[in-house]
Amino acid sequence: MAADLVFYTNPMSRGRIIRWMLEEVGCDYDTELLDYASTMKGDPYLAINPMGKVPAIVHKGRVITECAAICAYLGDAFPAAGLAPALDDRADYYRWLFFAAGPVEQAVTNKAAGFEPPAERGRMFGYGNFDLTVDVLERAVKANPYIAGDRFTAADVYVGSQVAWGLQFGTLPTRDAFVAYAEKLTSRDAAKRAAAKDDALMPAPEPTAA
């Protein structure tokens, strides 16, 4: 019997964030593995996400795309997992979830692509400049045990993924607060399960020439 939730992904993508979130939620889900060159750009998937990118989920017929949105949605859709704060306690939850999805994502990807806005045009960009964004992110992860307070939430899945990847690929500076935060989150059982599942789907390395 098919699950109510279908997860569209590729193990070499931001889909790893949502795999982790799904493992934290603990729900049943089916995985549809897509290839960048073919199925991700084919008509069946474009009908789900016209951007032709992963991840996406379809839950009870509803399509949700964009990692931060999917994390927030799953936190609400599966309240028994306790990954979304009470409605009157979501200020930091929303603030830092979407800070990571907006300013952090923009600052990191622009810098990785070799682009930094000149100082006189910083107001045109949502993040101002890379150094400011990184400093604010560092203060946020140091302020409390978790990004939204004293307990782990869906926001930590997204923010934690950004920090862990930034350290892994060198797109964020190696600061003690980032290292401690990433290590605390990636040591979670659900994070380990998710990584193992995605790693098992990675393509086999090309044989080296003799």
N, C-alpha and C positions, 0 to 999 in steps of 0.2 A: 504493500500500500504506500503510495507516494506521501511524503511529508507535506504539511501545510506551508512549509517555507523552502524555497529554492534559492540557493546561493550561487551566483555566477562569478567566477574568479579565474585567476591564473596565479600560480605560486610565486611568480616573479613580478608582483604588483602590490598595490595598496590593498588588495584583497586579503593580505595577511592580517591587516588590522581587523577586518570583519570576521575572519576565521577565529581570531582570538576572542572577539566579542561574543560570537556564537558559542564558543566553548565556555565562556563565563556564564552565559545565560543558561546553558544546559538543555536547550531545546533540541528536538529532532529536526534535521534538515537534510535536504538532498543537495549535492554539489554538482554543478555543471561547469566543467573545465573548458575554458575557451582559449583559442590560440590567437595571438596578436595578428597574424597575417591572413587568417581565413575566417574562422567562426565569429571572432569578435567584430568583424566588419560585415558579416552576412546579414541578410534581411531578417531572419528570425530574431537575432539578438538586437539589431537596430530598432526593431519594434518595441523592445523593452527599454533600451537606452540608446537614443539616437546619437549620442556622443560616441558610441562605439568603443567604450572603455569599461573596464571593471574597477571595482566591484559593483554589483547590484544585487538586490534581493527582491523576490516576489513572495509576499506573505499574504496568504488568503486572497490572492488575486490583486493585491496592491503592490505597485512597484515603488521601491525606494532606491535612490542612488545617492552618491556623495558620502564619503566615509563618516564625517561628523554627523550628518543627518541619520545615517543608518544606525550609528551607535546610540544616538538619542532615541530613535524610534524603538530599537530593541529594548532599551532600558524601560520604556513605557509599556511596550507590548507584553513583556514578561516580568511583571512586578514582583513575582515570588523570588526572583534572583536578587532583589534588593540593590540594583545598580543605578537607580534614579532616586535622588533625594525627594523628600516631600515637596509639594508644590510651593510651599512658603519658605523653602530652604534651598532654592535653586539659583540664587544670585551668582555665587562663585562657580557653580556647576556650568551654567550657560556662559558666563564670562570667559572662563579659561578654555572651555571646549571650542568656542568660536574664535577666541584669540589665536589658538593653535591652527584652526582651519583657515583663518584669514591672514593676519599679519605674519605669523610664523611661516606658514606655507609660502607666502609670497616672498618674504625676505630670503628664505633659504633657497628657494628655487631660482630666484633672480640672481643671487650671488653665485650659485653653482653654475649658472649659464654665463657668468662673466659680466653681468649687468648690475650696476649700482646707480641709483638715481643721484644726480648732482645735488649738493646741499640746498641750493636755491630752489630746487623743484621737489624737495622732500614732502611738502604738503600735498602734492598730487597723488602720493602713494599712501595706502592705508597703514603702512608700517613705518613710515618716516625714513628710517635707515636700519641697516642690519644690526649694528652694534646696540642701538637702543632696544630693538626687539629682543635680542638675546639677553640683555641685562634684565629686562622686564620678565622674561620667561624664567630666568634664574631665580629672581626674587619670588616668583609664584611657586616654584617647586620647593623652595626653602621654607615658605611661610607656614605650612602645615604638613602633617604626615602624608596627606594625599592632596591632590590638586584642588579639591573642593572642600577640604576640611579634614575631619578625623577618620573618615572611612573611604574605602575604595569605591569608585563609581565608574559609570560608563565613560566619563570624561577622562579618567586615567588611562583607559584603553587607547583613546585617541592621542592624548597629549604624550603618554608614555611611549607610544609607537614613534611619534615624531622625534622625541628625545633619543630613544634607543637607536633609531636609524641615523640620526644626525651624528651620534658618536661613532657608529659603525662605519659610516661612509665619509666622515670628516667634514660634514657640512655644518656641524655645530662645534664650537670649541670644547675641549675636554676640561670641564670644570667639575669640582668635587660634588656640587649639588646635583648636576646632571647625572654623573656616574652613580651616585647613591640612589637617586630616584629610579633610574633605568634598571639597576640591579634588583631593587626591591620588587619592581613590577614584573620583570621577565622571569623571576624565580617562582612566580605563581604557577600552580598546577595547570590551570587552564591555558596560560601562556605557553607552557612547555608542550602541552597536548597539541595546541594549535600549530606550533612551530614544527613538531614532528609530523603532523599530517601534511603540512605544506611541503616540508622538505622531501617527504616520500613521493611527492608529485613532480619534483624538479626533473628536468630532462637529464639524461645520463650525459656525463662529460664526453666530449669528442676524444677518440683515441689519439694519443700522441704519435707522431711519425717516428718510425724506427730510425 
